[in-house]
Amino acid sequence: MYARQGRVMLVAHKDAGRRKPVRSLSTAINARSENGRPTAVQHYNKTIGAVDYGDMLVSLYNAQRKTMKVNIIY
């Protein structure tokens, strides 16, 4: 599903295993679909940046650890 206003295009695509659709805004990609995915989603997946990749890796690990406070008396 897509909507266009001037040069800006909004694409909403729902993959088979996801509950919520993936939404993206684009001014550079046409509203075409190849292999069941819009070209905007395919372009993003092909050119994913280091920040997005790093965020994905960090999200896989739980940063909240249980800690125990120990009082050392000398």
mmCIF file of the N, C-alpha and C atoms, coordinates in Angstrom:
data_MODEL
# 
_entry.id   MODEL 
# 
loop_
_atom_site.group_PDB 
_atom_site.id 
_atom_site.type_symbol 
_atom_site.label_atom_id 
_atom_site.label_alt_id 
_atom_site.label_comp_id 
_atom_site.label_asym_id 
_atom_site.label_entity_id 
_atom_site.label_seq_id 
_atom_site.pdbx_PDB_ins_code 
_atom_site.Cartn_x 
_atom_site.Cartn_y 
_atom_site.Cartn_z 
_atom_site.occupancy 
_atom_site.B_iso_or_equiv 
_atom_site.pdbx_formal_charge 
_atom_site.auth_seq_id 
_atom_site.auth_comp_id 
_atom_site.auth_asym_id 
_atom_site.auth_atom_id 
_atom_site.pdbx_PDB_model_num 
ATOM 1   N N  . MET A 1 1  ? 0.852  -1.156  0.000  1.00 0.00 ? 1  MET A N  1 
ATOM 2   C CA . MET A 1 1  ? 0.000  0.000   0.000  1.00 0.00 ? 1  MET A CA 1 
ATOM 3   C C  . MET A 1 1  ? 0.909  1.233   0.000  1.00 0.00 ? 1  MET A C  1 
ATOM 4   N N  . TYR A 1 2  ? 0.560  2.213   -0.800 1.00 0.00 ? 2  TYR A N  1 
ATOM 5   C CA . TYR A 1 2  ? 1.377  3.414   -0.839 1.00 0.00 ? 2  TYR A CA 1 
ATOM 6   C C  . TYR A 1 2  ? 0.490  4.631   -1.084 1.00 0.00 ? 2  TYR A C  1 
ATOM 7   N N  . ALA A 1 3  ? 1.027  5.784   -0.719 1.00 0.00 ? 3  ALA A N  1 
ATOM 8   C CA . ALA A 1 3  ? 0.361  7.066   -0.962 1.00 0.00 ? 3  ALA A CA 1 
ATOM 9   C C  . ALA A 1 3  ? 1.436  8.052   -1.397 1.00 0.00 ? 3  ALA A C  1 
ATOM 10  N N  . ARG A 1 4  ? 1.097  8.923   -2.337 1.00 0.00 ? 4  ARG A N  1 
ATOM 11  C CA . ARG A 1 4  ? 2.061  9.885   -2.852 1.00 0.00 ? 4  ARG A CA 1 
ATOM 12  C C  . ARG A 1 4  ? 1.454  11.282  -2.787 1.00 0.00 ? 4  ARG A C  1 
ATOM 13  N N  . GLN A 1 5  ? 2.299  12.229  -2.366 1.00 0.00 ? 5  GLN A N  1 
ATOM 14  C CA . GLN A 1 5  ? 1.930  13.641  -2.382 1.00 0.00 ? 5  GLN A CA 1 
ATOM 15  C C  . GLN A 1 5  ? 3.142  14.403  -2.879 1.00 0.00 ? 5  GLN A C  1 
ATOM 16  N N  . GLY A 1 6  ? 3.082  14.859  -4.121 1.00 0.00 ? 6  GLY A N  1 
ATOM 17  C CA . GLY A 1 6  ? 4.229  15.531  -4.726 1.00 0.00 ? 6  GLY A CA 1 
ATOM 18  C C  . GLY A 1 6  ? 5.366  14.542  -4.917 1.00 0.00 ? 6  GLY A C  1 
ATOM 19  N N  . ARG A 1 7  ? 6.539  14.878  -4.386 1.00 0.00 ? 7  ARG A N  1 
ATOM 20  C CA . ARG A 1 7  ? 7.699  13.988  -4.500 1.00 0.00 ? 7  ARG A CA 1 
ATOM 21  C C  . ARG A 1 7  ? 7.779  12.974  -3.379 1.00 0.00 ? 7  ARG A C  1 
ATOM 22  N N  . VAL A 1 8  ? 6.986  13.141  -2.328 1.00 0.00 ? 8  VAL A N  1 
ATOM 23  C CA . VAL A 1 8  ? 7.082  12.284  -1.146 1.00 0.00 ? 8  VAL A CA 1 
ATOM 24  C C  . VAL A 1 8  ? 6.128  11.099  -1.289 1.00 0.00 ? 8  VAL A C  1 
ATOM 25  N N  . MET A 1 9  ? 6.646  9.911   -1.023 1.00 0.00 ? 9  MET A N  1 
ATOM 26  C CA . MET A 1 9  ? 5.839  8.704   -1.101 1.00 0.00 ? 9  MET A CA 1 
ATOM 27  C C  . MET A 1 9  ? 5.911  7.964   0.234  1.00 0.00 ? 9  MET A C  1 
ATOM 28  N N  . LEU A 1 10 ? 4.770  7.532   0.729  1.00 0.00 ? 10 LEU A N  1 
ATOM 29  C CA . LEU A 1 10 ? 4.672  6.724   1.940  1.00 0.00 ? 10 LEU A CA 1 
ATOM 30  C C  . LEU A 1 10 ? 4.366  5.299   1.523  1.00 0.00 ? 10 LEU A C  1 
ATOM 31  N N  . VAL A 1 11 ? 5.176  4.356   1.983  1.00 0.00 ? 11 VAL A N  1 
ATOM 32  C CA . VAL A 1 11 ? 4.987  2.937   1.669  1.00 0.00 ? 11 VAL A CA 1 
ATOM 33  C C  . VAL A 1 11 ? 4.736  2.197   2.970  1.00 0.00 ? 11 VAL A C  1 
ATOM 34  N N  . ALA A 1 12 ? 3.694  1.363   3.002  1.00 0.00 ? 12 ALA A N  1 
ATOM 35  C CA . ALA A 1 12 ? 3.417  0.489   4.142  1.00 0.00 ? 12 ALA A CA 1 
ATOM 36  C C  . ALA A 1 12 ? 3.394  -0.939  3.618  1.00 0.00 ? 12 ALA A C  1 
ATOM 37  N N  . HIS A 1 13 ? 4.215  -1.795  4.216  1.00 0.00 ? 13 HIS A N  1 
ATOM 38  C CA . HIS A 1 13 ? 4.347  -3.177  3.762  1.00 0.00 ? 13 HIS A CA 1 
ATOM 39  C C  . HIS A 1 13 ? 4.357  -4.089  4.977  1.00 0.00 ? 13 HIS A C  1 
ATOM 40  N N  . LYS A 1 14 ? 3.596  -5.171  4.916  1.00 0.00 ? 14 LYS A N  1 
ATOM 41  C CA . LYS A 1 14 ? 3.541  -6.120  6.023  1.00 0.00 ? 14 LYS A CA 1 
ATOM 42  C C  . LYS A 1 14 ? 4.130  -7.448  5.564  1.00 0.00 ? 14 LYS A C  1 
ATOM 43  N N  . ASP A 1 15 ? 5.239  -7.840  6.204  1.00 0.00 ? 15 ASP A N  1 
ATOM 44  C CA . ASP A 1 15 ? 5.846  -9.129  5.902  1.00 0.00 ? 15 ASP A CA 1 
ATOM 45  C C  . ASP A 1 15 ? 4.997  -10.248 6.481  1.00 0.00 ? 15 ASP A C  1 
ATOM 46  N N  . ALA A 1 16 ? 5.261  -11.451 6.058  1.00 0.00 ? 16 ALA A N  1 
ATOM 47  C CA . ALA A 1 16 ? 4.448  -12.597 6.465  1.00 0.00 ? 16 ALA A CA 1 
ATOM 48  C C  . ALA A 1 16 ? 4.540  -12.865 7.972  1.00 0.00 ? 16 ALA A C  1 
ATOM 49  N N  . GLY A 1 17 ? 5.714  -12.724 8.564  1.00 0.00 ? 17 GLY A N  1 
ATOM 50  C CA . GLY A 1 17 ? 5.887  -13.061 9.977  1.00 0.00 ? 17 GLY A CA 1 
ATOM 51  C C  . GLY A 1 17 ? 5.685  -11.906 10.939 1.00 0.00 ? 17 GLY A C  1 
ATOM 52  N N  . ARG A 1 18 ? 5.305  -10.747 10.455 1.00 0.00 ? 18 ARG A N  1 
ATOM 53  C CA . ARG A 1 18 ? 5.190  -9.561  11.322 1.00 0.00 ? 18 ARG A CA 1 
ATOM 54  C C  . ARG A 1 18 ? 3.735  -9.225  11.577 1.00 0.00 ? 18 ARG A C  1 
ATOM 55  N N  . ARG A 1 19 ? 3.473  -8.666  12.759 1.00 0.00 ? 19 ARG A N  1 
ATOM 56  C CA . ARG A 1 19 ? 2.122  -8.225  13.082 1.00 0.00 ? 19 ARG A CA 1 
ATOM 57  C C  . ARG A 1 19 ? 1.860  -6.810  12.604 1.00 0.00 ? 19 ARG A C  1 
ATOM 58  N N  . LYS A 1 20 ? 2.872  -5.949  12.691 1.00 0.00 ? 20 LYS A N  1 
ATOM 59  C CA . LYS A 1 20 ? 2.708  -4.547  12.317 1.00 0.00 ? 20 LYS A CA 1 
ATOM 60  C C  . LYS A 1 20 ? 3.374  -4.284  10.971 1.00 0.00 ? 20 LYS A C  1 
ATOM 61  N N  . PRO A 1 21 ? 2.815  -3.369  10.197 1.00 0.00 ? 21 PRO A N  1 
ATOM 62  C CA . PRO A 1 21 ? 3.439  -3.058  8.910  1.00 0.00 ? 21 PRO A CA 1 
ATOM 63  C C  . PRO A 1 21 ? 4.692  -2.200  9.071  1.00 0.00 ? 21 PRO A C  1 
ATOM 64  N N  . VAL A 1 22 ? 5.594  -2.328  8.113  1.00 0.00 ? 22 VAL A N  1 
ATOM 65  C CA . VAL A 1 22 ? 6.794  -1.496  8.042  1.00 0.00 ? 22 VAL A CA 1 
ATOM 66  C C  . VAL A 1 22 ? 6.429  -0.275  7.214  1.00 0.00 ? 22 VAL A C  1 
ATOM 67  N N  . ARG A 1 23 ? 6.642  0.916   7.761  1.00 0.00 ? 23 ARG A N  1 
ATOM 68  C CA . ARG A 1 23 ? 6.306  2.156   7.053  1.00 0.00 ? 23 ARG A CA 1 
ATOM 69  C C  . ARG A 1 23 ? 7.580  2.908   6.742  1.00 0.00 ? 23 ARG A C  1 
ATOM 70  N N  . SER A 1 24 ? 7.639  3.485   5.548  1.00 0.00 ? 24 SER A N  1 
ATOM 71  C CA . SER A 1 24 ? 8.809  4.280   5.180  1.00 0.00 ? 24 SER A CA 1 
ATOM 72  C C  . SER A 1 24 ? 8.388  5.418   4.269  1.00 0.00 ? 24 SER A C  1 
ATOM 73  N N  . LEU A 1 25 ? 9.119  6.526   4.373  1.00 0.00 ? 25 LEU A N  1 
ATOM 74  C CA . LEU A 1 25 ? 8.937  7.679   3.500  1.00 0.00 ? 25 LEU A CA 1 
ATOM 75  C C  . LEU A 1 25 ? 10.095 7.718   2.517  1.00 0.00 ? 25 LEU A C  1 
ATOM 76  N N  . SER A 1 26 ? 9.803  8.065   1.274  1.00 0.00 ? 26 SER A N  1 
ATOM 77  C CA . SER A 1 26 ? 10.848 8.107   0.270  1.00 0.00 ? 26 SER A CA 1 
ATOM 78  C C  . SER A 1 26 ? 10.574 9.218   -0.732 1.00 0.00 ? 26 SER A C  1 
ATOM 79  N N  . THR A 1 27 ? 11.648 9.845   -1.192 1.00 0.00 ? 27 THR A N  1 
ATOM 80  C CA . THR A 1 27 ? 11.540 10.811  -2.287 1.00 0.00 ? 27 THR A CA 1 
ATOM 81  C C  . THR A 1 27 ? 12.315 10.330  -3.498 1.00 0.00 ? 27 THR A C  1 
ATOM 82  N N  . ALA A 1 28 ? 12.992 9.183   -3.402 1.00 0.00 ? 28 ALA A N  1 
ATOM 83  C CA . ALA A 1 28 ? 13.870 8.736   -4.470 1.00 0.00 ? 28 ALA A CA 1 
ATOM 84  C C  . ALA A 1 28 ? 13.415 7.454   -5.158 1.00 0.00 ? 28 ALA A C  1 
ATOM 85  N N  . ILE A 1 29 ? 12.517 6.703   -4.558 1.00 0.00 ? 29 ILE A N  1 
ATOM 86  C CA . ILE A 1 29 ? 12.155 5.382   -5.074 1.00 0.00 ? 29 ILE A CA 1 
ATOM 87  C C  . ILE A 1 29 ? 10.727 5.414   -5.607 1.00 0.00 ? 29 ILE A C  1 
ATOM 88  N N  . ASN A 1 30 ? 10.516 4.755   -6.727 1.00 0.00 ? 30 ASN A N  1 
ATOM 89  C CA . ASN A 1 30 ? 9.170  4.640   -7.301 1.00 0.00 ? 30 ASN A CA 1 
ATOM 90  C C  . ASN A 1 30 ? 8.335  3.623   -6.529 1.00 0.00 ? 30 ASN A C  1 
ATOM 91  N N  . ALA A 1 31 ? 7.034  3.673   -6.727 1.00 0.00 ? 31 ALA A N  1 
ATOM 92  C CA . ALA A 1 31 ? 6.109  2.767   -6.041 1.00 0.00 ? 31 ALA A CA 1 
ATOM 93  C C  . ALA A 1 31 ? 5.932  1.488   -6.847 1.00 0.00 ? 31 ALA A C  1 
ATOM 94  N N  . ARG A 1 32 ? 6.970  0.694   -6.887 1.00 0.00 ? 32 ARG A N  1 
ATOM 95  C CA . ARG A 1 32 ? 6.898  -0.594  -7.568 1.00 0.00 ? 32 ARG A CA 1 
ATOM 96  C C  . ARG A 1 32 ? 7.073  -1.697  -6.550 1.00 0.00 ? 32 ARG A C  1 
ATOM 97  N N  . SER A 1 33 ? 6.704  -2.884  -6.933 1.00 0.00 ? 33 SER A N  1 
ATOM 98  C CA . SER A 1 33 ? 6.859  -4.036  -6.053 1.00 0.00 ? 33 SER A CA 1 
ATOM 99  C C  . SER A 1 33 ? 7.530  -5.149  -6.832 1.00 0.00 ? 33 SER A C  1 
ATOM 100 N N  . GLU A 1 34 ? 8.609  -5.668  -6.269 1.00 0.00 ? 34 GLU A N  1 
ATOM 101 C CA . GLU A 1 34 ? 9.319  -6.797  -6.869 1.00 0.00 ? 34 GLU A CA 1 
ATOM 102 C C  . GLU A 1 34 ? 9.457  -7.881  -5.809 1.00 0.00 ? 34 GLU A C  1 
ATOM 103 N N  . ASN A 1 35 ? 9.174  -9.092  -6.188 1.00 0.00 ? 35 ASN A N  1 
ATOM 104 C CA . ASN A 1 35 ? 9.281  -10.238 -5.275 1.00 0.00 ? 35 ASN A CA 1 
ATOM 105 C C  . ASN A 1 35 ? 8.417  -10.067 -4.029 1.00 0.00 ? 35 ASN A C  1 
ATOM 106 N N  . GLY A 1 36 ? 7.299  -9.389  -4.149 1.00 0.00 ? 36 GLY A N  1 
ATOM 107 C CA . GLY A 1 36 ? 6.394  -9.229  -3.015 1.00 0.00 ? 36 GLY A CA 1 
ATOM 108 C C  . GLY A 1 36 ? 6.742  -8.105  -2.064 1.00 0.00 ? 36 GLY A C  1 
ATOM 109 N N  . ARG A 1 37 ? 7.863  -7.408  -2.277 1.00 0.00 ? 37 ARG A N  1 
ATOM 110 C CA . ARG A 1 37 ? 8.258  -6.285  -1.426 1.00 0.00 ? 37 ARG A CA 1 
ATOM 111 C C  . ARG A 1 37 ? 8.382  -5.035  -2.271 1.00 0.00 ? 37 ARG A C  1 
ATOM 112 N N  . PRO A 1 38 ? 7.999  -3.888  -1.719 1.00 0.00 ? 38 PRO A N  1 
ATOM 113 C CA . PRO A 1 38 ? 8.195  -2.623  -2.450 1.00 0.00 ? 38 PRO A CA 1 
ATOM 114 C C  . PRO A 1 38 ? 9.677  -2.345  -2.648 1.00 0.00 ? 38 PRO A C  1 
ATOM 115 N N  . THR A 1 39 ? 9.991  -1.637  -3.726 1.00 0.00 ? 39 THR A N  1 
ATOM 116 C CA . THR A 1 39 ? 11.399 -1.344  -4.008 1.00 0.00 ? 39 THR A CA 1 
ATOM 117 C C  . THR A 1 39 ? 12.025 -0.458  -2.938 1.00 0.00 ? 39 THR A C  1 
ATOM 118 N N  . ALA A 1 40 ? 11.228 0.360   -2.251 1.00 0.00 ? 40 ALA A N  1 
ATOM 119 C CA . ALA A 1 40 ? 11.777 1.192   -1.175 1.00 0.00 ? 40 ALA A CA 1 
ATOM 120 C C  . ALA A 1 40 ? 12.302 0.313   -0.036 1.00 0.00 ? 40 ALA A C  1 
ATOM 121 N N  . VAL A 1 41 ? 11.584 -0.744  0.304  1.00 0.00 ? 41 VAL A N  1 
ATOM 122 C CA . VAL A 1 41 ? 12.017 -1.660  1.368  1.00 0.00 ? 41 VAL A CA 1 
ATOM 123 C C  . VAL A 1 41 ? 13.244 -2.437  0.913  1.00 0.00 ? 41 VAL A C  1 
ATOM 124 N N  . GLN A 1 42 ? 13.263 -2.896  -0.322 1.00 0.00 ? 42 GLN A N  1 
ATOM 125 C CA . GLN A 1 42 ? 14.423 -3.618  -0.844 1.00 0.00 ? 42 GLN A CA 1 
ATOM 126 C C  . GLN A 1 42 ? 15.657 -2.727  -0.892 1.00 0.00 ? 42 GLN A C  1 
ATOM 127 N N  . HIS A 1 43 ? 15.485 -1.467  -1.295 1.00 0.00 ? 43 HIS A N  1 
ATOM 128 C CA . HIS A 1 43 ? 16.612 -0.527  -1.344 1.00 0.00 ? 43 HIS A CA 1 
ATOM 129 C C  . HIS A 1 43 ? 17.156 -0.272  0.055  1.00 0.00 ? 43 HIS A C  1 
ATOM 130 N N  . TYR A 1 44 ? 16.276 -0.106  1.042  1.00 0.00 ? 44 TYR A N  1 
ATOM 131 C CA . TYR A 1 44 ? 16.730 0.113   2.418  1.00 0.00 ? 44 TYR A CA 1 
ATOM 132 C C  . TYR A 1 44 ? 17.508 -1.104  2.928  1.00 0.00 ? 44 TYR A C  1 
ATOM 133 N N  . ASN A 1 45 ? 16.983 -2.303  2.689  1.00 0.00 ? 45 ASN A N  1 
ATOM 134 C CA . ASN A 1 45 ? 17.663 -3.507  3.160  1.00 0.00 ? 45 ASN A CA 1 
ATOM 135 C C  . ASN A 1 45 ? 19.025 -3.683  2.492  1.00 0.00 ? 45 ASN A C  1 
ATOM 136 N N  . LYS A 1 46 ? 19.152 -3.275  1.234  1.00 0.00 ? 46 LYS A N  1 
ATOM 137 C CA . LYS A 1 46 ? 20.419 -3.415  0.523  1.00 0.00 ? 46 LYS A CA 1 
ATOM 138 C C  . LYS A 1 46 ? 21.440 -2.390  1.003  1.00 0.00 ? 46 LYS A C  1 
ATOM 139 N N  . THR A 1 47 ? 20.995 -1.187  1.369  1.00 0.00 ? 47 THR A N  1 
ATOM 140 C CA . THR A 1 47 ? 21.921 -0.109  1.730  1.00 0.00 ? 47 THR A CA 1 
ATOM 141 C C  . THR A 1 47 ? 21.849 0.233   3.211  1.00 0.00 ? 47 THR A C  1 
ATOM 142 N N  . ILE A 1 48 ? 21.567 -0.751  4.044  1.00 0.00 ? 48 ILE A N  1 
ATOM 143 C CA . ILE A 1 48 ? 21.458 -0.508  5.486  1.00 0.00 ? 48 ILE A CA 1 
ATOM 144 C C  . ILE A 1 48 ? 22.788 0.043   6.000  1.00 0.00 ? 48 ILE A C  1 
ATOM 145 N N  . GLY A 1 49 ? 22.717 1.056   6.826  1.00 0.00 ? 49 GLY A N  1 
ATOM 146 C CA . GLY A 1 49 ? 23.921 1.722   7.301  1.00 0.00 ? 49 GLY A CA 1 
ATOM 147 C C  . GLY A 1 49 ? 24.499 1.088   8.547  1.00 0.00 ? 49 GLY A C  1 
ATOM 148 N N  . ALA A 1 50 ? 25.688 1.527   8.913  1.00 0.00 ? 50 ALA A N  1 
ATOM 149 C CA . ALA A 1 50 ? 26.371 0.978   10.076 1.00 0.00 ? 50 ALA A CA 1 
ATOM 150 C C  . ALA A 1 50 ? 25.623 1.281   11.360 1.00 0.00 ? 50 ALA A C  1 
ATOM 151 N N  . VAL A 1 51 ? 24.996 2.451   11.460 1.00 0.00 ? 51 VAL A N  1 
ATOM 152 C CA . VAL A 1 51 ? 24.254 2.807   12.670 1.00 0.00 ? 51 VAL A CA 1 
ATOM 153 C C  . VAL A 1 51 ? 23.055 1.883   12.841 1.00 0.00 ? 51 VAL A C  1 
ATOM 154 N N  . ASP A 1 52 ? 22.312 1.638   11.763 1.00 0.00 ? 52 ASP A N  1 
ATOM 155 C CA . ASP A 1 52 ? 21.169 0.737   11.845 1.00 0.00 ? 52 ASP A CA 1 
ATOM 156 C C  . ASP A 1 52 ? 21.612 -0.679  12.191 1.00 0.00 ? 52 ASP A C  1 
ATOM 157 N N  . TYR A 1 53 ? 22.708 -1.132  11.610 1.00 0.00 ? 53 TYR A N  1 
ATOM 158 C CA . TYR A 1 53 ? 23.226 -2.465  11.879 1.00 0.00 ? 53 TYR A CA 1 
ATOM 159 C C  . TYR A 1 53 ? 23.687 -2.569  13.329 1.00 0.00 ? 53 TYR A C  1 
ATOM 160 N N  . GLY A 1 54 ? 24.360 -1.531  13.823 1.00 0.00 ? 54 GLY A N  1 
ATOM 161 C CA . GLY A 1 54 ? 24.798 -1.515  15.222 1.00 0.00 ? 54 GLY A CA 1 
ATOM 162 C C  . GLY A 1 54 ? 23.629 -1.507  16.182 1.00 0.00 ? 54 GLY A C  1 
ATOM 163 N N  . ASP A 1 55 ? 22.599 -0.726  15.880 1.00 0.00 ? 55 ASP A N  1 
ATOM 164 C CA . ASP A 1 55 ? 21.397 -0.708  16.712 1.00 0.00 ? 55 ASP A CA 1 
ATOM 165 C C  . ASP A 1 55 ? 20.736 -2.070  16.740 1.00 0.00 ? 55 ASP A C  1 
ATOM 166 N N  . MET A 1 56 ? 20.723 -2.757  15.591 1.00 0.00 ? 56 MET A N  1 
ATOM 167 C CA . MET A 1 56 ? 20.126 -4.080  15.539 1.00 0.00 ? 56 MET A CA 1 
ATOM 168 C C  . MET A 1 56 ? 20.904 -5.054  16.433 1.00 0.00 ? 56 MET A C  1 
ATOM 169 N N  . LEU A 1 57 ? 22.238 -4.995  16.380 1.00 0.00 ? 57 LEU A N  1 
ATOM 170 C CA . LEU A 1 57 ? 23.038 -5.893  17.200 1.00 0.00 ? 57 LEU A CA 1 
ATOM 171 C C  . LEU A 1 57 ? 22.881 -5.598  18.684 1.00 0.00 ? 57 LEU A C  1 
ATOM 172 N N  . VAL A 1 58 ? 22.820 -4.328  19.052 1.00 0.00 ? 58 VAL A N  1 
ATOM 173 C CA . VAL A 1 58 ? 22.655 -3.955  20.454 1.00 0.00 ? 58 VAL A CA 1 
ATOM 174 C C  . VAL A 1 58 ? 21.290 -4.405  20.978 1.00 0.00 ? 58 VAL A C  1 
ATOM 175 N N  . SER A 1 59 ? 20.268 -4.347  20.130 1.00 0.00 ? 59 SER A N  1 
ATOM 176 C CA . SER A 1 59 ? 18.928 -4.737  20.581 1.00 0.00 ? 59 SER A CA 1 
ATOM 177 C C  . SER A 1 59 ? 18.825 -6.227  20.868 1.00 0.00 ? 59 SER A C  1 
ATOM 178 N N  . LEU A 1 60 ? 19.763 -7.022  20.368 1.00 0.00 ? 60 LEU A N  1 
ATOM 179 C CA . LEU A 1 60 ? 19.728 -8.461  20.616 1.00 0.00 ? 60 LEU A CA 1 
ATOM 180 C C  . LEU A 1 60 ? 20.186 -8.830  22.025 1.00 0.00 ? 60 LEU A C  1 
ATOM 181 N N  . TYR A 1 61 ? 20.897 -7.944  22.680 1.00 0.00 ? 61 TYR A N  1 
ATOM 182 C CA . TYR A 1 61 ? 21.433 -8.223  24.009 1.00 0.00 ? 61 TYR A CA 1 
ATOM 183 C C  . TYR A 1 61 ? 20.690 -7.413  25.061 1.00 0.00 ? 61 TYR A C  1 
ATOM 184 N N  . ASN A 1 62 ? 20.423 -8.043  26.176 1.00 0.00 ? 62 ASN A N  1 
ATOM 185 C CA . ASN A 1 62 ? 19.744 -7.381  27.276 1.00 0.00 ? 62 ASN A CA 1 
ATOM 186 C C  . ASN A 1 62 ? 20.779 -6.616  28.088 1.00 0.00 ? 62 ASN A C  1 
ATOM 187 N N  . ALA A 1 63 ? 20.663 -5.305  28.125 1.00 0.00 ? 63 ALA A N  1 
ATOM 188 C CA . ALA A 1 63 ? 21.636 -4.475  28.830 1.00 0.00 ? 63 ALA A CA 1 
ATOM 189 C C  . ALA A 1 63 ? 21.326 -4.373  30.318 1.00 0.00 ? 63 ALA A C  1 
ATOM 190 N N  . GLN A 1 64 ? 20.127 -4.736  30.713 1.00 0.00 ? 64 GLN A N  1 
ATOM 191 C CA . GLN A 1 64 ? 19.765 -4.647  32.118 1.00 0.00 ? 64 GLN A CA 1 
ATOM 192 C C  . GLN A 1 64 ? 20.161 -5.943  32.821 1.00 0.00 ? 64 GLN A C  1 
ATOM 193 N N  . ARG A 1 65 ? 21.114 -5.824  33.683 1.00 0.00 ? 65 ARG A N  1 
ATOM 194 C CA . ARG A 1 65 ? 21.586 -6.986  34.435 1.00 0.00 ? 65 ARG A CA 1 
ATOM 195 C C  . ARG A 1 65 ? 21.282 -6.763  35.906 1.00 0.00 ? 65 ARG A C  1 
ATOM 196 N N  . LYS A 1 66 ? 20.987 -7.829  36.572 1.00 0.00 ? 66 LYS A N  1 
ATOM 197 C CA . LYS A 1 66 ? 20.780 -7.710  38.009 1.00 0.00 ? 66 LYS A CA 1 
ATOM 198 C C  . LYS A 1 66 ? 22.139 -7.604  38.678 1.00 0.00 ? 66 LYS A C  1 
ATOM 199 N N  . THR A 1 67 ? 22.260 -6.626  39.548 1.00 0.00 ? 67 THR A N  1 
ATOM 200 C CA . THR A 1 67 ? 23.502 -6.432  40.275 1.00 0.00 ? 67 THR A CA 1 
ATOM 201 C C  . THR A 1 67 ? 23.228 -6.547  41.764 1.00 0.00 ? 67 THR A C  1 
ATOM 202 N N  . MET A 1 68 ? 24.247 -6.896  42.490 1.00 0.00 ? 68 MET A N  1 
ATOM 203 C CA . MET A 1 68 ? 24.123 -7.026  43.920 1.00 0.00 ? 68 MET A CA 1 
ATOM 204 C C  . MET A 1 68 ? 25.129 -6.090  44.572 1.00 0.00 ? 68 MET A C  1 
ATOM 205 N N  . LYS A 1 69 ? 24.656 -5.273  45.482 1.00 0.00 ? 69 LYS A N  1 
ATOM 206 C CA . LYS A 1 69 ? 25.534 -4.349  46.177 1.00 0.00 ? 69 LYS A CA 1 
ATOM 207 C C  . LYS A 1 69 ? 26.170 -5.081  47.352 1.00 0.00 ? 69 LYS A C  1 
ATOM 208 N N  . VAL A 1 70 ? 27.491 -5.004  47.440 1.00 0.00 ? 70 VAL A N  1 
ATOM 209 C CA . VAL A 1 70 ? 28.215 -5.656  48.499 1.00 0.00 ? 70 VAL A CA 1 
ATOM 210 C C  . VAL A 1 70 ? 28.962 -4.591  49.283 1.00 0.00 ? 70 VAL A C  1 
ATOM 211 N N  . ASN A 1 71 ? 28.712 -4.535  50.548 1.00 0.00 ? 71 ASN A N  1 
ATOM 212 C CA . ASN A 1 71 ? 29.423 -3.596  51.425 1.00 0.00 ? 71 ASN A CA 1 
ATOM 213 C C  . ASN A 1 71 ? 30.623 -4.309  52.020 1.00 0.00 ? 71 ASN A C  1 
ATOM 214 N N  . ILE A 1 72 ? 31.790 -3.731  51.789 1.00 0.00 ? 72 ILE A N  1 
ATOM 215 C CA . ILE A 1 72 ? 33.026 -4.310  52.319 1.00 0.00 ? 72 ILE A CA 1 
ATOM 216 C C  . ILE A 1 72 ? 33.439 -3.469  53.513 1.00 0.00 ? 72 ILE A C  1 
ATOM 217 N N  . ILE A 1 73 ? 33.580 -4.125  54.636 1.00 0.00 ? 73 ILE A N  1 
ATOM 218 C CA . ILE A 1 73 ? 33.960 -3.445  55.868 1.00 0.00 ? 73 ILE A CA 1 
ATOM 219 C C  . ILE A 1 73 ? 35.395 -3.850  56.195 1.00 0.00 ? 73 ILE A C  1 
ATOM 220 N N  . TYR A 1 74 ? 36.251 -2.846  56.389 1.00 0.00 ? 74 TYR A N  1 
ATOM 221 C CA . TYR A 1 74 ? 37.661 -3.092  56.716 1.00 0.00 ? 74 TYR A CA 1 
ATOM 222 C C  . TYR A 1 74 ? 37.890 -3.027  58.190 1.00 0.00 ? 74 TYR A C  1 
# 
